[in-house]
Amino acid sequence: MIQPGATDSEEYVEWLAQRERIVLSDADFEHVQKILEKPPGPTPNLKEAVARRNRRRRRSEANQRVVEVRSGRD
């Protein structure tokens, strides 16, 4: 547990001490390595989520009004 008033370096050492070590079989390691080297494409659910976000963003931007303020110095 990190003590109150601990410095950043003390907190980092504590964080490192709490880390877990994961041991993979050779087959599992190769599988993870292949996924990291060539990750799969986005899922249909992710594509739909991005499309919803983009639609909301476009609606939000369309609803914003830009007001130009001019000084009397023109």
Phi and psi in degrees as GROMACS dihedral restraints (atoms count N, CA, C in turn):
[ dihedral_restraints ]
;  ai    aj    ak    al  type     phi  dphi    fc
    3     4     5     6     1   -75.9    20    10
    4     5     6     7     1   130.0    20    10
    6     7     8     9     1   -80.8    20    10
    7     8     9    10     1   144.5    20    10
    9    10    11    12     1   -58.5    20    10
   10    11    12    13     1   138.0    20    10
   12    13    14    15     1    83.1    20    10
   13    14    15    16     1     7.1    20    10
   15    16    17    18     1   -70.3    20    10
   16    17    18    19     1   147.1    20    10
   18    19    20    21     1   -76.9    20    10
   19    20    21    22     1   167.4    20    10
   21    22    23    24     1   -58.5    20    10
   22    23    24    25     1   -41.2    20    10
   24    25    26    27     1   -67.8    20    10
   25    26    27    28     1   -35.6    20    10
   27    28    29    30     1   -67.2    20    10
   28    29    30    31     1   -39.1    20    10
   30    31    32    33     1   -64.3    20    10
   31    32    33    34     1   -38.9    20    10
   33    34    35    36     1   -65.0    20    10
   34    35    36    37     1   -43.0    20    10
   36    37    38    39     1   -61.7    20    10
   37    38    39    40     1   -42.0    20    10
   39    40    41    42     1   -63.4    20    10
   40    41    42    43     1   -42.2    20    10
   42    43    44    45     1   -61.3    20    10
   43    44    45    46     1   -44.2    20    10
   45    46    47    48     1   -61.7    20    10
   46    47    48    49     1   -38.0    20    10
   48    49    50    51     1   -66.4    20    10
   49    50    51    52     1   -26.4    20    10
   51    52    53    54     1   -90.1    20    10
   52    53    54    55     1    -2.0    20    10
   54    55    56    57     1   -69.2    20    10
   55    56    57    58     1   151.0    20    10
   57    58    59    60     1  -102.1    20    10
   58    59    60    61     1   150.8    20    10
   60    61    62    63     1  -105.0    20    10
   61    62    63    64     1   130.9    20    10
   63    64    65    66     1  -110.5    20    10
   64    65    66    67     1   127.3    20    10
   66    67    68    69     1  -108.1    20    10
   67    68    69    70     1   123.2    20    10
   69    70    71    72     1  -109.0    20    10
   70    71    72    73     1   149.3    20    10
   72    73    74    75     1   -69.6    20    10
   73    74    75    76     1   165.9    20    10
   75    76    77    78     1   -59.6    20    10
   76    77    78    79     1   -41.5    20    10
   78    79    80    81     1   -64.4    20    10
   79    80    81    82     1   -44.0    20    10
   81    82    83    84     1   -64.9    20    10
   82    83    84    85     1   -40.2    20    10
   84    85    86    87     1   -61.3    20    10
   85    86    87    88     1   -44.6    20    10
   87    88    89    90     1   -63.1    20    10
   88    89    90    91     1   -38.6    20    10
   90    91    92    93     1   -62.9    20    10
   91    92    93    94     1   -47.2    20    10
   93    94    95    96     1   -62.4    20    10
   94    95    96    97     1   -42.3    20    10
   96    97    98    99     1   -61.7    20    10
   97    98    99   100     1   -42.7    20    10
   99   100   101   102     1   -63.8    20    10
  100   101   102   103     1   -40.9    20    10
  102   103   104   105     1   -65.1    20    10
  103   104   105   106     1   -39.8    20    10
  105   106   107   108     1   -68.0    20    10
  106   107   108   109     1   -36.9    20    10
  108   109   110   111     1   -73.4    20    10
  109   110   111   112     1   -35.7    20    10
  111   112   113   114     1  -139.9    20    10
  112   113   114   115     1    84.3    20    10
  114   115   116   117     1   -65.7    20    10
  115   116   117   118     1   150.1    20    10
  117   118   119   120     1   -68.3    20    10
  118   119   120   121     1   157.9    20    10
  120   121   122   123     1   -71.7    20    10
  121   122   123   124     1   175.1    20    10
  123   124   125   126     1   -66.8    20    10
  124   125   126   127     1   145.8    20    10
  126   127   128   129     1   -77.7    20    10
  127   128   129   130     1   162.0    20    10
  129   130   131   132     1   -56.6    20    10
  130   131   132   133     1   -38.6    20    10
  132   133   134   135     1   -63.4    20    10
  133   134   135   136     1   -40.8    20    10
  135   136   137   138     1   -66.1    20    10
  136   137   138   139     1   -41.7    20    10
  138   139   140   141     1   -60.4    20    10
  139   140   141   142     1   -42.8    20    10
  141   142   143   144     1   -66.2    20    10
  142   143   144   145     1   -39.3    20    10
  144   145   146   147     1   -62.6    20    10
  145   146   147   148     1   -41.6    20    10
  147   148   149   150     1   -65.7    20    10
  148   149   150   151     1   -40.5    20    10
  150   151   152   153     1   -63.1    20    10
  151   152   153   154     1   -42.4    20    10
  153   154   155   156     1   -61.8    20    10
  154   155   156   157     1   -44.1    20    10
  156   157   158   159     1   -61.5    20    10
  157   158   159   160     1   -44.1    20    10
  159   160   161   162     1   -64.8    20    10
  160   161   162   163     1   -39.1    20    10
  162   163   164   165     1   -63.9    20    10
  163   164   165   166     1   -44.1    20    10
  165   166   167   168     1   -62.4    20    10
  166   167   168   169     1   -41.3    20    10
  168   169   170   171     1   -64.2    20    10
  169   170   171   172     1   -43.8    20    10
  171   172   173   174     1   -64.0    20    10
  172   173   174   175     1   -41.6    20    10
  174   175   176   177     1   -63.2    20    10
  175   176   177   178     1   -42.3    20    10
  177   178   179   180     1   -63.5    20    10
  178   179   180   181     1   -44.5    20    10
  180   181   182   183     1   -65.9    20    10
  181   182   183   184     1   -36.0    20    10
  183   184   185   186     1   -69.2    20    10
  184   185   186   187     1   -29.8    20    10
  186   187   188   189     1   -82.7    20    10
  187   188   189   190     1   -13.8    20    10
  189   190   191   192     1   -80.7    20    10
  190   191   192   193     1   137.9    20    10
  192   193   194   195     1  -106.0    20    10
  193   194   195   196     1   136.3    20    10
  195   196   197   198     1  -100.2    20    10
  196   197   198   199     1   125.7    20    10
  198   199   200   201     1  -110.5    20    10
  199   200   201   202     1   123.7    20    10
  201   202   203   204     1   -96.4    20    10
  202   203   204   205     1   127.5    20    10
  204   205   206   207     1  -106.0    20    10
  205   206   207   208     1   124.1    20    10
  207   208   209   210     1  -112.3    20    10
  208   209   210   211     1   140.8    20    10
  210   211   212   213     1   -85.1    20    10
  211   212   213   214     1   164.0    20    10
  213   214   215   216     1   -78.3    20    10
  214   215   216   217     1    10.4    20    10
  216   217   218   219     1   -91.3    20    10
  217   218   219   220     1    -1.9    20    10
